[in-house]
Amino acid sequence: MKIEIDDQIAKKCNLNEKEALELLAISVYKFKKVHGALAGKILGITEFEFHELLSKKGEIVNYGVDDLIDDIKNHEL
């Protein structure tokens, strides 16, 4: 998928490509469309790095018991 933002709009919003991708990744994560690992993949970073980014941006990490169980299962593979 390719998403294009008009240069004038990006300039008005004061966004570069990296910042726009971060906003996208954080938004889909916050709306629970993806988990942290996939949100990180959008940015080319690990889930841990994505959670660090959330913390720096003052966002809450959605990580519950189900996430922990999934992580344990995926680690065992």
PyRosetta script that sets phi, psi and omega in degrees:
from pyrosetta import init, pose_from_sequence

init()
pose = pose_from_sequence("MKIEIDDQIAKKCNLNEKEALELLAISVYKFKKVHGALAGKILGITEFEFHELLSKKGEIVNYGVDDLIDDIKNHEL")
pose.set_psi(1, 142.7)
pose.set_omega(1, 177.3)
pose.set_phi(2, -126.5)
pose.set_psi(2, 130.1)
pose.set_omega(2, 178.3)
pose.set_phi(3, -116.5)
pose.set_psi(3, 129.1)
pose.set_omega(3, 179.1)
pose.set_phi(4, -116.2)
pose.set_psi(4, 137.4)
pose.set_omega(4, 175.5)
pose.set_phi(5, -117.7)
pose.set_psi(5, 126.1)
pose.set_omega(5, 179.3)
pose.set_phi(6, -53.4)
pose.set_psi(6, 137.4)
pose.set_omega(6, -177.4)
pose.set_phi(7, -57.4)
pose.set_psi(7, -38.1)
pose.set_omega(7, 179.8)
pose.set_phi(8, -65.5)
pose.set_psi(8, -39.8)
pose.set_omega(8, 178.6)
pose.set_phi(9, -67.3)
pose.set_psi(9, -45.2)
pose.set_omega(9, 178.8)
pose.set_phi(10, -59.4)
pose.set_psi(10, -42.0)
pose.set_omega(10, 179.7)
pose.set_phi(11, -65.6)
pose.set_psi(11, -43.5)
pose.set_omega(11, 179.8)
pose.set_phi(12, -62.5)
pose.set_psi(12, -36.4)
pose.set_omega(12, 178.6)
pose.set_phi(13, -83.1)
pose.set_psi(13, -5.5)
pose.set_omega(13, -177.8)
pose.set_phi(14, 57.6)
pose.set_psi(14, 48.7)
pose.set_omega(14, -178.5)
pose.set_phi(15, -116.5)
pose.set_psi(15, 136.9)
pose.set_omega(15, 167.6)
pose.set_phi(16, -104.2)
pose.set_psi(16, 177.6)
pose.set_omega(16, -175.3)
pose.set_phi(17, -60.5)
pose.set_psi(17, -42.2)
pose.set_omega(17, -179.0)
pose.set_phi(18, -62.4)
pose.set_psi(18, -45.4)
pose.set_omega(18, -179.5)
pose.set_phi(19, -65.2)
pose.set_psi(19, -37.9)
pose.set_omega(19, 178.4)
pose.set_phi(20, -64.5)
pose.set_psi(20, -42.3)
pose.set_omega(20, 177.5)
pose.set_phi(21, -64.7)
pose.set_psi(21, -39.6)
pose.set_omega(21, 177.4)
pose.set_phi(22, -61.3)
pose.set_psi(22, -43.5)
pose.set_omega(22, 178.2)
pose.set_phi(23, -61.9)
pose.set_psi(23, -41.6)
pose.set_omega(23, 178.1)
pose.set_phi(24, -62.1)
pose.set_psi(24, -50.4)
pose.set_omega(24, -177.8)
pose.set_phi(25, -60.9)
pose.set_psi(25, -44.1)
pose.set_omega(25, 179.9)
pose.set_phi(26, -65.3)
pose.set_psi(26, -40.8)
pose.set_omega(26, -178.5)
pose.set_phi(27, -65.0)
pose.set_psi(27, -47.6)
pose.set_omega(27, -178.9)
pose.set_phi(28, -67.4)
pose.set_psi(28, -30.2)
pose.set_omega(28, 175.7)
pose.set_phi(29, -68.3)
pose.set_psi(29, -47.1)
pose.set_omega(29, -177.9)
pose.set_phi(30, -63.0)
pose.set_psi(30, -33.8)
pose.set_omega(30, 179.0)
pose.set_phi(31, -86.8)
pose.set_psi(31, 10.3)
pose.set_omega(31, 175.5)
pose.set_phi(32, 57.5)
pose.set_psi(32, 36.8)
pose.set_omega(32, 174.6)
pose.set_phi(33, -86.8)
pose.set_psi(33, -25.7)
pose.set_omega(33, 177.3)
pose.set_phi(34, -141.5)
pose.set_psi(34, 160.3)
pose.set_omega(34, 174.5)
pose.set_phi(35, -92.1)
pose.set_psi(35, 175.5)
pose.set_omega(35, -174.1)
pose.set_phi(36, -57.9)
pose.set_psi(36, -37.6)
pose.set_omega(36, -179.2)
pose.set_phi(37, -64.8)
pose.set_psi(37, -42.4)
pose.set_omega(37, 179.3)
pose.set_phi(38, -71.2)
pose.set_psi(38, -37.0)
pose.set_omega(38, 176.3)
pose.set_phi(39, -62.1)
pose.set_psi(39, -40.9)
pose.set_omega(39, 176.5)
pose.set_phi(40, -63.6)
pose.set_psi(40, -37.5)
pose.set_omega(40, -179.9)
pose.set_phi(41, -62.5)
pose.set_psi(41, -34.8)
pose.set_omega(41, 176.2)
pose.set_phi(42, -56.0)
pose.set_psi(42, -36.0)
pose.set_omega(42, -176.5)
pose.set_phi(43, -95.5)
pose.set_psi(43, -6.4)
pose.set_omega(43, -177.9)
pose.set_phi(44, 76.6)
pose.set_psi(44, 29.1)
pose.set_omega(44, 179.7)
pose.set_phi(45, -128.8)
pose.set_psi(45, 168.5)
pose.set_omega(45, 179.4)
pose.set_phi(46, -77.5)
pose.set_psi(46, 166.9)
pose.set_omega(46, 176.4)
pose.set_phi(47, -60.3)
pose.set_psi(47, -41.5)
pose.set_omega(47, 179.1)
pose.set_phi(48, -60.9)
pose.set_psi(48, -44.2)
pose.set_omega(48, 178.9)
pose.set_phi(49, -65.4)
pose.set_psi(49, -36.3)
pose.set_omega(49, 177.4)
pose.set_phi(50, -64.4)
pose.set_psi(50, -42.2)
pose.set_omega(50, 177.9)
pose.set_phi(51, -64.1)
pose.set_psi(51, -35.3)
pose.set_omega(51, 174.5)
pose.set_phi(52, -63.4)
pose.set_psi(52, -41.5)
pose.set_omega(52, 177.9)
pose.set_phi(53, -60.9)
pose.set_psi(53, -44.4)
pose.set_omega(53, 177.8)
pose.set_phi(54, -57.7)
pose.set_psi(54, -44.6)
pose.set_omega(54, -179.5)
pose.set_phi(55, -61.4)
pose.set_psi(55, -44.3)
pose.set_omega(55, 179.5)
pose.set_phi(56, -63.1)
pose.set_psi(56, -31.8)
pose.set_omega(56, -179.1)
pose.set_phi(57, -87.4)
pose.set_psi(57, -0.8)
pose.set_omega(57, 179.1)
pose.set_phi(58, 76.9)
pose.set_psi(58, 22.7)
pose.set_omega(58, 180.0)
pose.set_phi(59, -96.0)
pose.set_psi(59, 155.4)
pose.set_omega(59, 179.8)
pose.set_phi(60, -88.2)
pose.set_psi(60, 136.7)
pose.set_omega(60, 176.6)
pose.set_phi(61, -84.7)
pose.set_psi(61, 122.8)
pose.set_omega(61, 176.6)
pose.set_phi(62, -86.5)
pose.set_psi(62, 90.2)
pose.set_omega(62, -178.0)
pose.set_phi(63, -135.7)
pose.set_psi(63, 109.0)
pose.set_omega(63, -177.3)
pose.set_phi(64, -117.1)
pose.set_psi(64, -169.8)
pose.set_omega(64, -178.1)
pose.set_phi(65, -60.9)
pose.set_psi(65, -41.9)
pose.set_omega(65, 179.5)
pose.set_phi(66, -61.0)
pose.set_psi(66, -38.3)
pose.set_omega(66, 177.4)
pose.set_phi(67, -64.0)
pose.set_psi(67, -42.6)
pose.set_omega(67, 178.9)
pose.set_phi(68, -61.5)
pose.set_psi(68, -45.2)
pose.set_omega(68, 179.1)
pose.set_phi(69, -61.1)
pose.set_psi(69, -44.5)
pose.set_omega(69, 177.4)
pose.set_phi(70, -60.3)
pose.set_psi(70, -43.1)
pose.set_omega(70, 179.7)
pose.set_phi(71, -62.7)
pose.set_psi(71, -41.4)
pose.set_omega(71, 178.7)
pose.set_phi(72, -63.5)
pose.set_psi(72, -45.6)
pose.set_omega(72, 178.9)
pose.set_phi(73, -61.8)
pose.set_psi(73, -43.9)
pose.set_omega(73, -179.0)
pose.set_phi(74, -67.9)
pose.set_psi(74, -32.6)
pose.set_omega(74, 178.9)
pose.set_phi(75, -68.2)
pose.set_psi(75, -32.5)
pose.set_omega(75, -178.6)
pose.set_phi(76, -72.0)
pose.set_psi(76, -21.4)
pose.set_omega(76, -179.5)
pose.set_phi(77, -75.0)
pose.dump_pdb("model.pdb")
